[in-house]
Amino acid sequence: MGLTIGVGFLAREARDNVEELEAFKEVYHALNTVLAEAGMPLHSEPLGIPESDSFDAQMLGYTGLHAIRRLAAYYVCEGRLPPPGSFDRFAEDPVTELLYQQLQKNLAPQNANFLPSLLSAEQAAPSFQHLMLHSDCEGFYLPTDFEHVIFDNVEPQRAGIGGMIGSAPRLLKECLVLAQLINLPLDLDIESEEMWEAADDPPSEGELWQIYGIEAFGIARLIRGCEAAIKHKAVLAFC
């Protein structure tokens, strides 16, 4: 399935599609409802982001996101890079599942809003929580810094939220760790030919980031998206 990430979607609607703006705002109202229930500050999405400053990028579908999570899981659980994989190996990986289990074990419901808390003060915050605990297909990362992912605790969960809300500054830190792990140049053009070539057909030898071209493709885009969200005080949206 396709996945687009972006910053400035609501500003674009305000600029180009005023007639549908109120309908488009509904998911942002739902976002603030979840934040209020969790005792978190509400978010005010800016409408004045110029088109030239907006950001949107295609990811390599849900599987591309799974590849990034797999990279994080091997780093956390085994202290090494995973064997270079193919699209059919990314979604179901035992090491990725192990990290999910560790995250679930380390997080406990703090109150009726299911805002996660650590089981004990001595435990470290779960590694790569904001990367791992997020919907594949929808939802938001806020431009503010907070430690724990926020959960939407209603049944059925609110449309467009994806069940979890992350922090763009935290996701950025996590992605920068992964970028360093595979020697990904941070100044690389995310739409460059070499980036696309590495993602389409990762080589078996050469630059490390190219060998992990599928992961590099998505990490670079998440980094740019987080940076744009923080700069404009806007959400990074998945859709």
C-alpha positions in Angstrom: 0.0 0.0 0.0 1.1 3.6 -0.7 2.3 5.9 2.1 2.8 9.7 1.8 4.2 11.8 4.6 4.0 15.6 4.6 4.0 18.9 6.4 1.6 21.7 5.5 -1.4 19.7 4.3 -3.9 21.8 6.1 -2.2 25.0 4.9 -2.5 23.7 1.4 -6.2 23.1 1.8 -6.7 26.6 3.3 -4.9 28.0 0.2 -6.3 25.8 -2.6 -9.6 24.3 -1.3 -11.3 26.7 1.1 -14.7 25.1 0.4 -13.5 21.8 1.9 -11.4 23.3 4.7 -13.8 22.7 7.6 -14.2 19.0 6.6 -10.5 18.6 6.4 -10.1 20.2 9.9 -12.1 17.4 11.5 -9.2 15.1 12.0 -7.2 18.0 13.6 -10.1 18.4 16.0 -9.9 14.7 16.8 -6.2 15.1 17.4 -6.8 17.8 20.0 -9.5 15.7 21.6 -7.0 12.9 22.1 -4.4 15.4 23.4 -6.9 16.9 25.9 -7.9 13.4 27.2 -4.2 12.7 27.8 -3.7 16.0 29.6 -1.4 17.3 26.9 -1.3 20.8 25.4 -3.5 21.3 22.3 -2.0 21.7 18.9 -2.7 24.7 16.7 -1.9 23.8 13.1 -0.6 26.8 11.1 -2.5 27.8 8.0 0.1 30.2 6.6 2.8 27.8 5.5 3.8 28.9 1.9 3.6 26.3 -0.8 7.3 26.6 -1.3 7.9 25.6 2.4 5.5 22.7 2.5 6.9 19.1 2.4 5.5 15.9 1.1 7.2 12.7 0.0 6.3 9.2 -1.1 7.6 6.5 1.1 8.2 2.9 -0.2 4.8 1.9 1.0 4.3 0.3 4.4 7.0 -2.2 3.7 9.6 0.6 3.5 8.6 1.7 7.0 8.9 -1.9 8.2 12.4 -2.0 6.8 13.4 1.0 9.0 11.8 -0.5 12.1 13.7 -3.8 11.4 17.0 -1.8 11.2 16.2 -0.3 14.6 15.2 -3.6 16.1 18.5 -5.3 15.2 20.5 -2.3 16.5 18.6 -2.4 19.9 18.2 -6.1 20.4 21.3 -7.5 18.8 23.7 -4.5 18.5 24.3 -5.1 14.8 22.9 -4.4 11.4 20.4 -6.8 10.0 21.2 -8.9 7.0 20.2 -6.9 3.9 16.6 -7.8 3.2 14.0 -7.8 0.5 10.5 -6.5 0.6 9.1 -9.9 1.5 11.2 -10.2 4.6 10.6 -6.8 6.2 7.1 -7.1 7.5 7.5 -10.3 9.6 10.9 -10.4 11.3 11.4 -12.1 14.7 13.9 -9.5 15.9 11.4 -6.7 15.1 8.7 -8.6 17.0 11.1 -8.9 19.9 11.5 -5.1 20.1 7.7 -4.7 20.0 7.5 -7.1 22.9 10.0 -5.2 24.9 8.2 -1.9 24.2 4.9 -3.4 25.4 6.6 -4.8 28.5 8.2 -1.5 29.4 5.0 0.5 28.9 2.0 0.4 31.3 -1.3 2.3 31.5 -0.8 5.3 33.7 -4.4 6.3 33.9 -7.7 6.0 32.0 -6.2 7.8 29.0 -3.6 5.1 28.7 -0.8 7.6 28.6 2.2 5.3 28.9 4.5 5.4 31.9 7.6 3.4 32.8 7.0 0.5 35.1 9.7 1.7 37.4 11.8 4.9 37.6 15.0 2.9 37.0 13.9 1.7 33.6 15.2 3.6 30.6 12.7 5.0 28.1 12.0 2.3 25.4 14.4 2.6 22.5 12.9 3.9 19.2 9.5 4.2 20.7 8.3 7.0 18.4 9.4 5.1 15.3 8.0 1.8 16.3 4.7 2.8 17.9 2.8 4.5 15.1 0.3 3.6 12.5 1.7 2.5 9.1 -0.9 4.4 7.2 -2.2 7.5 9.0 -1.7 9.7 12.0 0.5 12.5 13.2 3.8 13.4 14.8 3.6 16.7 16.7 6.3 19.4 16.4 6.7 19.4 20.2 9.1 17.3 22.3 7.5 14.7 24.7 8.9 11.5 26.0 6.2 8.9 25.5 3.9 8.1 22.6 0.3 9.2 23.3 -2.4 6.6 22.8 -6.0 7.1 21.6 -8.0 5.1 24.1 -11.5 4.9 22.5 -13.2 2.0 20.7 -13.4 2.3 17.8 -10.4 4.6 17.6 -10.8 7.9 16.0 -10.5 8.0 12.2 -7.3 9.5 10.9 -5.4 9.3 14.2 -4.0 5.8 13.8 -4.3 5.0 17.5 -1.0 6.7 18.4 0.5 10.2 18.3 4.3 10.7 18.2 6.8 13.5 18.7 8.6 14.8 15.6 11.7 15.9 17.7 11.9 12.4 19.2 11.4 10.7 15.8 14.1 12.9 14.4 16.6 11.8 17.1 15.8 8.2 16.4 16.2 8.6 12.7 19.5 10.4 13.1 20.9 7.4 15.1 19.9 5.1 12.3 21.3 7.4 9.6 24.7 7.3 11.4 24.4 3.6 11.7 24.4 3.1 7.9 26.6 6.1 7.1 23.8 8.0 5.4 25.0 11.5 4.3 22.5 14.0 5.8 23.0 16.4 2.9 21.9 13.9 0.3 19.1 15.0 -2.0 16.2 12.7 -1.1 15.0 12.8 -4.8 18.5 12.3 -6.2 19.0 9.6 -8.8 21.5 7.7 -6.6 19.0 7.6 -3.8 16.3 6.2 -6.0 18.7 3.7 -7.6 19.8 2.4 -4.2 16.2 2.0 -3.1 15.1 0.3 -6.3 18.0 -2.2 -6.4 20.3 -2.1 -3.4 23.9 -3.2 -4.3 25.6 -6.1 -2.5 28.7 -4.0 -2.0 29.7 -0.3 -2.0 28.6 2.5 0.4 26.8 1.1 3.4 23.8 3.4 3.0 23.4 2.1 -0.6 23.5 -1.5 0.6 20.7 -0.5 2.9 19.1 1.6 0.2 15.5 0.8 1.1 16.1 1.9 4.7 18.1 4.9 3.7 15.3 6.1 1.3 12.8 6.2 4.1 15.1 7.5 6.9 16.1 10.5 4.8 12.5 11.3 4.1 11.5 11.0 7.8 14.4 13.3 8.8 13.3 16.0 6.3 9.7 15.6 7.4 10.6 16.0 11.1 12.8 19.0 10.3 10.0 20.7 8.4 7.4 20.0 11.2 9.7 21.5 13.8 10.5 24.5 11.7 6.9 25.4 10.9 5.4 24.1 14.2 3.2 21.9 12.2 2.4 18.2 12.3 4.1 15.6 10.2 1.2 13.7 8.8 1.0 10.1 7.5 -1.6 9.4 4.9 
